[in-house]
Amino acid sequence: MPSDPISSCEFDSNKLILRLNMTIQGSVAEVTPAVDRIMAVVQDMHCAKGKGNEIELALQEALANAVVHGCEEDPSRNVQVCVACDEARGMLIIIRDPGPGFDPKDIPSPVSGENLYAEGGRGIYLINQLMDEVHYEKGGTEIWMRKQ
């Protein structure tokens, strides 16, 4: 991992109004407190005016996926969260996990066929619906989410 993950976030560092980098343990119990901490900072900085609910739910889903699938719920493994915001480009959230990665094209749509009744598989769908831009890097071990 680069020493300064924000530097790779496509944001002009002179115009950043929010810059946050944190690490959480790979435990499901860490997800909600981390989301709460991040959203408190985001709202204090007025980074996502009127978009907080969408960002919060996408962040919750992405962190849960990183902990459950990337860390296999092992608290000795960590998830890194990078959040940046500027007025021109909006908010960028990058979540990195130590897992083997995945190909998002291999995830079946949860809104068709028998997948409607599946217990899981809706997180990525929700993230894509809630955020303006979503893509994966490093073989699926990083999710980049942007909200204007």
C-alpha positions as CSV (number, residue, x, y, z in Angstrom):
1,M,0.0,0.0,0.0
2,P,1.2,3.5,-0.7
3,S,2.4,5.5,2.3
4,D,-0.1,8.3,1.5
5,P,-3.3,6.7,0.1
6,I,-4.9,10.1,-0.4
7,S,-2.3,11.1,-2.9
8,S,-3.8,8.5,-5.3
9,C,-7.4,9.8,-4.8
10,E,-7.5,12.1,-7.8
11,F,-8.1,15.1,-5.6
12,D,-6.1,18.4,-5.7
13,S,-4.6,18.4,-2.3
14,N,-4.7,22.2,-2.2
15,K,-8.5,22.1,-2.5
16,L,-9.3,19.4,0.0
17,I,-11.8,20.3,2.6
18,L,-11.7,16.8,4.2
19,R,-8.9,14.3,4.4
20,L,-9.4,11.2,6.6
21,N,-7.4,8.0,6.8
22,M,-8.2,5.3,9.3
23,T,-7.7,1.6,9.9
24,I,-10.3,-0.7,11.5
25,Q,-9.9,-4.3,12.7
26,G,-11.5,-7.0,10.6
27,S,-14.4,-7.5,13.1
28,V,-18.1,-6.9,12.3
29,A,-18.4,-5.1,15.6
30,E,-16.0,-2.4,14.3
31,V,-18.1,-1.5,11.2
32,T,-20.9,0.6,12.7
33,P,-18.6,2.6,15.1
34,A,-16.3,3.3,12.1
35,V,-19.2,4.5,10.0
36,D,-20.4,6.7,12.8
37,R,-17.0,8.3,13.2
38,I,-16.5,8.9,9.5
39,M,-20.0,10.3,9.1
40,A,-19.6,12.7,12.0
41,V,-16.5,14.1,10.4
42,V,-18.2,14.2,6.9
43,Q,-21.2,16.1,8.3
44,D,-19.1,18.5,10.4
45,M,-17.2,19.4,7.2
46,H,-20.4,19.8,5.1
47,C,-18.8,17.6,2.6
48,A,-21.8,15.8,1.4
49,K,-24.7,18.2,1.8
50,G,-27.9,16.4,1.3
51,K,-26.2,13.1,0.4
52,G,-25.3,11.8,3.9
53,N,-27.8,8.9,3.9
54,E,-26.7,7.5,0.6
55,I,-23.0,7.8,1.6
56,E,-23.6,6.3,5.0
57,L,-25.4,3.2,3.7
58,A,-22.8,2.6,0.9
59,L,-20.0,3.0,3.4
60,Q,-21.7,0.5,5.8
61,E,-22.1,-2.0,3.0
62,A,-18.6,-1.6,1.7
63,L,-17.0,-1.9,5.1
64,A,-19.1,-4.9,6.0
65,N,-18.0,-6.6,2.7
66,A,-14.3,-5.8,3.5
67,V,-14.6,-7.2,7.0
68,V,-16.6,-10.3,6.2
69,H,-15.1,-11.2,2.8
70,G,-11.7,-9.5,2.8
71,C,-10.7,-10.1,6.4
72,E,-12.9,-13.2,7.0
73,E,-14.0,-11.6,10.2
74,D,-10.5,-12.0,11.6
75,P,-9.7,-9.0,14.0
76,S,-6.0,-9.5,13.5
77,R,-6.5,-8.3,9.9
78,N,-7.2,-4.7,9.0
79,V,-9.3,-2.6,6.6
80,Q,-8.1,0.8,5.6
81,V,-10.5,3.6,4.8
82,C,-9.5,6.7,2.9
83,V,-11.9,9.6,2.6
84,A,-11.3,12.8,0.7
85,C,-13.6,15.7,-0.3
86,D,-13.3,18.8,-2.4
87,E,-16.0,21.1,-3.7
88,A,-15.5,20.4,-7.4
89,R,-15.3,16.6,-7.3
90,G,-17.4,15.7,-4.3
91,M,-16.5,12.9,-1.9
92,L,-14.2,9.9,-2.6
93,I,-14.1,6.9,-0.3
94,I,-11.6,4.1,-0.8
95,I,-11.7,1.0,1.2
96,R,-8.9,-1.5,1.1
97,D,-8.9,-5.0,2.5
98,P,-6.3,-7.8,2.7
99,G,-8.4,-10.4,1.1
100,P,-7.9,-12.3,-2.2
101,G,-10.2,-10.0,-4.1
102,F,-13.0,-10.8,-6.5
103,D,-14.3,-9.9,-9.9
104,P,-17.5,-7.8,-9.5
105,K,-18.8,-9.3,-12.9
106,D,-19.0,-12.7,-11.2
107,I,-21.5,-11.4,-8.6
108,P,-25.0,-12.3,-9.7
109,S,-27.7,-9.6,-9.8
110,P,-29.8,-9.7,-6.7
111,V,-32.8,-8.4,-8.6
112,S,-33.4,-11.2,-11.0
113,G,-34.4,-14.9,-11.0
114,E,-33.8,-17.0,-7.9
115,N,-31.4,-14.4,-6.6
116,L,-34.4,-12.4,-5.3
117,Y,-34.6,-15.0,-2.5
118,A,-30.9,-15.2,-1.7
119,E,-29.9,-14.2,1.8
120,G,-26.8,-12.2,0.6
121,G,-25.5,-10.5,-2.4
122,R,-27.2,-7.1,-2.2
123,G,-24.4,-5.0,-0.9
124,I,-22.6,-4.3,-4.1
125,Y,-25.9,-3.7,-5.9
126,L,-26.9,-1.1,-3.2
127,I,-23.5,0.6,-3.4
128,N,-23.8,0.9,-7.2
129,Q,-27.3,2.4,-6.8
130,L,-26.3,4.9,-4.1
131,M,-23.0,6.2,-5.3
132,D,-22.4,8.2,-8.5
133,E,-19.3,6.2,-9.4
134,V,-18.0,2.9,-8.2
135,H,-15.0,0.9,-9.4
136,Y,-12.6,-1.7,-8.1
137,E,-8.9,-1.8,-8.1
138,K,-6.1,-4.2,-7.2
139,G,-8.1,-7.3,-8.2
140,G,-11.2,-6.3,-6.1
141,T,-9.3,-5.6,-2.8
142,E,-10.1,-1.9,-3.2
143,I,-13.4,-0.3,-3.8
144,W,-13.5,3.4,-4.9
145,M,-16.8,5.2,-4.4
146,R,-17.5,8.8,-5.4
147,K,-20.5,10.9,-4.6
148,Q,-20.9,14.4,-6.2
